[in-house]
Amino acid sequence: MAASDPETAQRQTEEIEALSAIYGDEWCTIDEDAKVFCIQISDCLEKPKWRLCLQVILPPEYPTTAPPIYQINAPWLSGQEYAELANYLEELYVQNLGESILYLWVEKIREFLIEKSQSSDSGPDVKKITEETDLDYEENFSLEYQPLRECAAVTLKFDLSESQEDEELPPIYHGNPITDRRSTFQAHLAPVVSPKQVKNVLAELYKNKKIASATHNIYAYRIHCEDKQTFLQDCEDDGETAAGGRLLHLMQILDVRNVLVVVSRWYGGILLGPDRFKHINNCARNILVEQNYTKSPENLSKQLGKNKRIRKDKKKM
């Protein structure tokens, strides 16, 4: 990253300090050296219906001659709404060339959310999870037999009901982060035996300011129903198209059960292409191995090879 001149750097520092003081816990520093920040914005402070995350990267030339690089994240945000917000932000930048504009951006987005809240009776919809009834992963580890599935677009509600509170919160484990080209990936894992526990764990994770401000929080879970010999499972992309399905697919292949895996990604401003899926799955696999839900990659490869030889021997017979 190019170095900014002292005056510009001082203006950035002063703006960041002011915004941190104004917004408190809503403001989060993702990477201080790379100037990556995030703010959670909602329609109101008491009982928000609509909320989103604004992530910004401040280039060395900001605010003198360059705008912030930004990304708006919300599971419910449509393409039309994203374009509308982008137009608002760009108009504000043009109208205030050379000035610090993050505060104006945040309040314009809040104004948008308030208008949306006033024009709708409820917040985002929550789709029901689906139950899988026809899977047998004990005998088949081959990728070709397990097509990727799309995840339901689930918007999480973290207000816990009394029945949810009765469910014991399981322990939550955090994996080692992987960083590539300024994007950081980190996995989180919890043992779960019910969908209510899944919601409780997700709610607990979102209490962490840094996790809540991640660009994407991709998750998948599998719960084994012993009485029916079936799996209750679901996944969430959180804006990273097909990532949740790939994560669930990995868990199916590894035949893990009664576990929730969440992978947080903090986007660093550089597109990673297919490598992002590799990092997501590597984070997930590593934490599953660390917590003894599956074998190490080396042992798994040996087991897959053994299964293939067994199938070949059966065909010969």
N, C-alpha and C positions, 0 to 999 in steps of 0.2 A: 504494500500500500504506500502510495506517495505521501511524503510528509507535508502537513499543512503549515502555512505560515503562522507565526506566534499569535498574531491578532485573531486569525480565524480559529485557531485551536482554543484560545481563551474564550471566544464567543460560544463555541460548542460546549466547553466546560461549564460556563455560566448557565447556558440553557438547560443542560442536563441536571445540574444542581437544582435549578428552579422547578423543573418538572417533577423531579423526585420529591421535592418538598410539597408541591401542590397535590400530587396524586398518591403519595404514600405507597401503600401495599399494591396499588394497581400498577405501579411502575416497576419494571424489572430489568436489571442489567444482565444480558446474555453473555456478552464478551466485551469487556471494557476496552481491551487493546484494539479489537477490530471495530469498535464503536457500533455494536449490535445491541439494540434495546427493544423492549416490548412493553406494551401497555394494554391492560384489560379495560375495555370500555363497555358500559352498560347503559340502559335507558334511564335507570334511576339507581339510587344507592341502597334503598331499603329492600325491595322485592323485585329485582329486575326480571323482566320476561325475555328481553333480547340482549345478547352480549356478543362481543367479538374481540379479536385480538389484532392489534396493529403492531406489526414488527417493522422496525426501521434500521437501516444501516446508514451511518453518516459518512459520506465520502470526505476526503481531506479538504475539498473545495467548498463544502457546505459551511455556512449559508451564503458565502460571497458570490460564487458563480455556478453552483450546482445544487440540485434538489436532493433531498434524502431518497435513498432507495427504499421502497416500502412493499409490504405484503399484507393483505387483509385476510384473516382466517376466521371462518365460522362455518360449522357444518350445514347450517340452514341457508347460507348465502347463495343466491342464484347468480347466474352469469349476468343477467340484466342489472341486478342490484350492485354487483361488483363494478360493472361498467359505470353505473350512476355515481357510486362513491368515488371511483377513480377520476371521473370528470370534475367532481367537486374539489378534490384535492389538487388537481392540476390547475384549476382555475384560481384557487387560493395562492398557489405558488407564483403564477404569472402576475397576479395582482400585488404580490409582495416580494418582488425580486430583490434578492440581497438581504432579506430579513429572516429572522428566526421564525419558523412557521409551524413547528410541531404542536404547540398549544392550540393554534387555530385549527389544525387538522383534527386533533382529538375532539375538540368541542363541536366541530362540524359533523363528525361521525356520531357523536352523542346526540346531536340534534336530529340526525337521520333516524337513530334508534328510537328516540322519543316519539317522533312522528309515526314510525312503524308500530310502536306500542299503542298509540292512541287510535290507530286505524284498524287494529286487530283485537279480537276478544281474548285470544290465548297466545301462548308462546309457541315455539317449535313443536311439531308432532313427534311422538315417540312410537316407533314401530315395534311390534312384538317380535321376540326372538323366535327362531324356528327350531323344531326338534327333528333330529336325524333318526330314522328308524330302520335303515336298510344297509348299514355299513358293517363290514367285517375286515378289520385291518390286521388281524392276527396272521392271516395267511398271505397277505399281498402287500409288499412294500414298494411296488413298481410305480414310478411317477406316471407312466402312461395310462394307468387305470384310474387315476385320481384327477379329473379335470378341475381347473381352478373355478371357484365359485365367487360370485359377486357378493359383497357384504351389504346387508341392509344399512341404509343411511340412518344411523341411530344418533339422536341428539340426547345427551345425558342430562338427567335431572338429579341434582345432588341434594335435594331436600329429603331427608330420610324420614319415612313414616315410622310409627311405633313398631310395626311388625319387622321393619328392616333393622331397627335398632336392637331388637331382640337377637338377631343373628350376631354371633361372635365375630369380631374383626380378626381375620387371620393375620399372621405375620407377613410383612412385605419385605422382599429382598431387592437390592439394587445391584445391577451388573456394572462392569467396567465400561466407561464410554469409549466409543470409536469416533475419531475425528478424521475427516477427509475434505480437503479444500474448503475449510472453514465451516462445514456442516458437522454437527455432532449428533451422535446416536447413542442412546442409553436404554437398556432394558430393565424392566421391573417385573417381579414375579410374586405371585401369592397363591397358596393352595386354596382352592374353593370347592364347595360341594353343593352350592345352590346359586341360582341367579341373583338372589338378594345379597349374597356375599360378594358377588361380582360388583354389584352397584356400590356396596359399602367400600370395597377396596378402591374403586375408581374415585369415589367421593373423597376418600382419605388422600389419595395421590394428588388430587386437584387442590388440596389444601396447601400443598407445597407450591410456593409462588413461581419457582423456576419451571417445574413440570407443567403447571397450568399455562405458562406462557410459551410452551413449545409450539413450533409451527404445526406439527402433527403429533398426536398421541394415538398411535395405531395399536389396536389390541385384538386378541382372540382368546377364546377359552373353550375348554372341552370338559364336560362333566359326565362321568359314567353312571348311568342308571342301572344298578345291578339287578333290580327286580325285573326290569324289562329287557336287560342286555342291549341297551341302546345308548346313544350319546346325545346329550343336550349341548349344543355348541352354537357359537355365533362369532362374528368379527366386525370390526369397524375400521374403515379407511381413514377417517378424519381428514378428508381432503387429499390424501395421497392415493390416487386411484389404483385399485387392485392390490394395494399393500396388505390390507387386512386379510384378503383371500389367500394371498401367498403365505402369510404368517400362519393362518389356520391350516393350510395345506402342509406346511412343514410339521406342525404339531400332529397332524394325522399320520404322516409318514413315520414320525418318531414314535407314534402310538402312545403319546402322553395323555394322561387323564387327570381330572380333578385339579386343574391348574389354569390360572389366568396369566397371560404374558402381555405386557404393555411395552411398546417401544416408542420412546420420545425422540423426535427429531427437531433440532434447532437449525433452521436453514441459514446458511452463511452467505448467500448472495451469488453462489456459483452453481449452475445446474450440474448435477452428477449423472444424469441419464440412468441407464439400468444399474449402475453401481449402487444406487440408493437402496434397491431391493436386496442386493447382496449384503450390504451393511445391516439392514433391518433383520434379515434372517440370521446373519452371523451373531448379532447381539442376542437374539432370542435363543439360538442354539447354545451359545456359551453359557447363558444363565441357567438353562435347563440342565446342562451337564454339571455345572457347579452345584446345583441344588439336588443332584442325583435323580432327576426325572428321566434321564436317558443316558446312554453310554457316550463315551468320548467319540469324536468324529472318526478316530482311527479304528476303534472297536466296532463302531457302527458300520464302517466300510467293510470290515471283515465279515460282520454278520450278514450284510447285504450280499456279499460275494458267496457266502455259504448258502444262503437261501436260493440264489440263482443256480448253484451247483445241484442242490437238492431237486429243484424243479426240472433241471435237465436230466437228472438221473431217473426221475419219475417218468419223463417222456420216453426215455430209452426202454424202460420196462414195459 
